[in-house]
Every structure is written in structure tokens, then in C-alpha cells.
Amino acid sequence: MGYRSLILATGARERFLPFPGWTLPNAMGAGGLQALAKSGLPVAGKKIVIAGSGPLLLAVAKYMKDHGADVRLIAEQAKRSALLGFGLRLAAHPGKLMQAVGLRTALLGIPYLTSCWPVEAEGTDKIESVTLRCGRKTWTERCDYLACGFGLVPNTEVAALLGCRLANGGVEVDEQQQTSIASVYSAGEATGIGGLELALVEGEIAGFAAAGAPARHLFAARAGYRKFADALEQAFALRGELKALPREETLICRCEDVTLARVRACTGWREAKLHTRCGMGPCQGRVCGTAVEFLLGWKPESVRPPVFPARIESLTRTEPRA
């Protein structure tokens, strides 16, 4: 497909951090459980623990409650002091403040625990309980589902394949949302996690710029939403204690059944791929890659097409001659 201008709006995905038992059936991402419920998975009457980090936990908890689930608790890894500071900064964003107040009001009666995270999921054929830690307290909570996601990660694979410069985990763009490659623009979560409003205004700016009509009148709105995004990132930054969650025998790459011990024995991401096949399964490192980056500081060194699994028929199909 040829193009004069290209706008990349590839969004983001959930970040998963390994811990013992995280691969058990019915232990899944917070957004993943919500997507399944929207597709028809029955959650009414099910005991659900929601854990991880970020505002998505509250949105998922409300959806589950509205659909009859028994939400046992919400475990947020961020400190209470960080969330209080974030709440004060919401005063500059009345719309966001009202959303937050509405969510907390809808979830009255459901414990919202800060500095809390899962340390182990237990079960035989599927998850039956999860052990949580909150400060010095550790206890086990019975559940049918564990919805666990530690924030979002920008999808930068397409941009990387095109040769666009990346920075701070996202696609680097200028004031017109143009990447380091002329005529290629990017907008939304791919440039950094910032929420719906920021994604929309970035998309507008990119659209105008691609059409040759710079939209400077939207720059102020974008700056305001980016301040909110910065506050969000600071408040929900992952704490160092989470790096101690997996044991040596815990699977890091669930596609290829690679443990932390095998990965840690390598000197870097490339060697880990060559010697253990970590990151070479169906997810192509989308799950284990971000986990390894957080745990060991290794960054993926390359991206190869196809970005998502594709049929050989699709790859070999040729257009009919005119």
C-alpha cells in the first residue's frame, strides 16, 4: 500500500508482571477480563480480585460490579501519598475529577487498598485464591478470577519497523505529531500513555498536519492534557518491590515456557532469545519483553514483520493484474 502521509495510531496494551501462579487459567489482565465480559463471559456472582496499577482498575471494577460480580477488593500498588498528590492535581482538570469521584462513589463498599499487590495465585486446574501483601500484612483471598494489569505499554512495533525514532518507551514526535521520518505521523497512546482526550487532540493535530494545515489552535489543549498524563505517570509509577515478585522457577515467557532463572543466566535480550527462545512465541515479546525490561532492564533490540501472526496465504497473496 502506497501513501503520501501515514498516521500511526497503534494504541497500547496491558503490562503484565510475572509472579508465582500468574499463568493459571482465570488469572488474566484487568482489561482482558473486561473485554471477555463484554463478549459474553458470565461474571455475575463470581468472586473477582482486581489488582495492579492505574485508573483502569477502577473502571474494570465498576463494570464488573454493574454486571453482578462480587468484587472482593481492588489492590493498587501505588502509595497512598502518591495518589493523594495526584488527586490534588485533578483540581486543574474538572472533567477528570468528576470521573474519579463518580467511580469511587460507584464502588463504595469495595475495599481499595494502596501499597498492595498479589504475590502468588493458587489453584489446581484454575485459580482458586490469590495471596496479597499490603505493607507487612499478607493474606489469602478466595476468588474465581484475578484481573491483574500493571498499567499500559505503547505499541511501537510498526513505528520501529518503519525506522521511526523511539524515546521514553513511545514514538518520538514533534509539535505537529510528525515522527523522525517525514510524512509519517503518530498520535495517541503510541506516543506515550495519556488517556482518551490527549489521544483525540493528538489525532486531530496529526490529521491537520498530514493534510498540510497545521492546527496550532489545538496546541494549548494538548499541553494541558499532557500535564495530566505526566501526573498520571508519576502517581502510578511501578515501585521497585515488584521486581522481587517472581521466583527463579516462575515462568517469564509463557509462550515458550522459559523461567526467570534461564533468562537471568543470559547477558542480554538477544542472548536470551537465542538460548531460551524467550520472546519468540506467538506474542512476539509483547508480554515477556516488557516484563524482562522492568525486571532486568533489557530492551528489545529488533522488531520483525509480520507485526501480528498472519496466514501464509495472506503473505503470499498477489494482487491480480489489471
C-alpha positions, -999 to 999 in steps of 0.1 A, spaced: 0 0 0 14 33 -10 7 66 8 15 103 8 12 107 45 9 80 72 -6 84 107 3 57 132 -24 53 160 -15 18 172 -26 23 208 -13 4 238 -15 -29 256 -16 -40 292 16 -46 311 19 -79 329 44 -86 357 51 -123 364 45 -138 399 40 -174 410 7 -187 396 2 -158 371 -3 -183 343 -32 -202 359 -65 -202 340 -88 -173 351 -58 -152 360 -57 -125 333 -53 -88 326 -78 -64 340 -87 -50 306 -87 -86 293 -113 -97 317 -134 -67 309 -131 -75 272 -142 -111 278 -171 -100 299 -182 -76 271 -180 -105 247 -204 -126 268 -183 -142 296 -207 -145 326 -193 -128 357 -225 -124 377 -219 -139 412 -182 -145 405 -157 -135 432 -132 -112 415 -99 -97 428 -87 -67 408 -50 -58 412 -21 -40 396 -19 -2 389 -37 26 373 -71 41 368 -82 12 346 -86 -9 378 -114 13 389 -132 13 355 -130 -25 354 -142 -29 390 -172 -7 382 -180 -27 351 -178 -60 370 -200 -47 398 -226 -33 374 -228 -68 359 -234 -86 391 -198 -97 400 -187 -99 436 -156 -76 435 -137 -86 467 -111 -58 466 -90 -35 444 -53 -38 451 -33 -8 439 5 -10 441 10 28 442 15 46 476 -14 64 492 7 96 493 12 95 456 -25 91 449 -34 119 472 -10 142 454 -25 130 421 -60 138 434 -50 174 443 -37 179 407 -70 167 394 -85 200 405 -69 215 373 -89 190 353 -126 193 364 -138 167 339 -113 141 351 -120 150 388 -157 143 383 -149 110 366 -128 99 395 -154 110 421 -181 91 401 -160 59 400 -152 60 437 -189 67 446 -200 38 424 -175 15 442 -184 24 478 -182 -7 499 -154 -23 479 -120 -21 496 -95 0 477 -61 -9 491 -29 11 483 6 -3 485 -9 -37 479 -2 -63 452 -5 -100 445 24 -123 455 10 -156 444 -20 -171 427 -31 -206 439 -53 -233 423 -53 -267 407 -69 -266 373 -77 -229 376 -72 -200 400 -89 -206 434 -73 -179 455 -46 -152 455 -22 -142 482 -18 -104 486 7 -83 505 -2 -49 519 26 -34 540 36 -61 565 3 -79 562 -1 -110 539 -33 -129 535 -52 -151 510 -83 -141 492 -106 -167 476 -116 -158 440 -129 -171 407 -110 -145 387 -79 -124 392 -78 -94 370 -43 -80 371 -26 -54 350 2 -30 359 -6 -1 336 -3 2 298 26 -1 273 27 18 240 25 -3 208 56 9 189 63 -21 167 50 -6 134 69 26 141 101 7 148 97 -13 116 94 20 96 126 33 113 109 60 135 129 71 164 116 60 198 120 78 232 108 71 267 90 39 256 70 56 229 72 71 194 91 104 194 71 132 176 75 169 171 48 196 177 30 185 146 30 149 157 55 141 130 79 113 137 116 113 128 106 102 93 90 129 71 53 123 62 49 97 90 29 109 120 19 93 152 -9 100 177 -24 86 209 -10 61 233 17 50 209 35 83 217 30 79 255 2 69 278 -21 99 283 -57 89 280 -86 94 256 -87 132 255 -50 136 247 -52 109 221 -81 126 204 -64 160 202 -31 145 191 -51 127 163 -66 160 152 -32 177 151 -17 148 131 -46 148 107 -44 186 100 -6 183 97 -8 154 72 -33 174 52 -9 204 51 -29 226 75 -11 229 109 -35 231 138 -18 254 162 -51 263 179 -51 228 194 -16 230 209 -28 246 242 -53 218 248 -27 192 241 -3 208 266 -30 207 293 -37 170 287 0 162 286 4 177 321 -23 154 333 -5 125 316 27 134 334 9 135 367 -6 101 359 28 86 352 43 99 384 14 88 406 13 52 393 50 46 387 59 10 394 77 5 427 109 -14 429 95 -41 453 76 -56 423 109 -68 409 110 -94 436 76 -109 427 89 -138 405 108 -167 419 136 -183 399 112 -211 387 85 -186 378 77 -186 340 87 -153 324 79 -163 288 46 -182 289 47 -188 252 79 -208 253 79 -219 290 110 -200 299 117 -194 336 133 -164 353 164 -185 362 171 -193 325 166 -157 314 187 -143 342 216 -167 332 219 -148 299 237 -115 294 211 -96 275 179 -98 254 195 -111 223 212 -139 241 181 -148 259 162 -151 226 189 -172 211 194 -196 240 159 -198 255 135 -186 228 122 -161 252 102 -136 232 99 -158 201 65 -173 207 31 -161 195 31 -129 215 65 -119 200 77 -105 232 47 -83 239 42 -99 273 76 -112 283 95 -83 267 80 -56 288 83 -78 319 120 -85 312 126 -48 306 112 -40 340 129 -68 359 163 -68 342 165 -35 323 169 -52 289 152 -36 259 141 -55 228 167 -50 201 146 -55 169 112 -59 155 104 -82 126 74 -84 103 46 -95 104 37 -74 135 9 -99 143 7 -135 133 -6 -139 97 -15 -168 74 10 -178 48 -18 -173 23 -21 -137 33 17 -132 30 20 -148 -4 -12 -134 -20 -6 -111 -50 -29 -86 -65 -45 -96 -98 -31 -78 -129 -52 -50 -144 
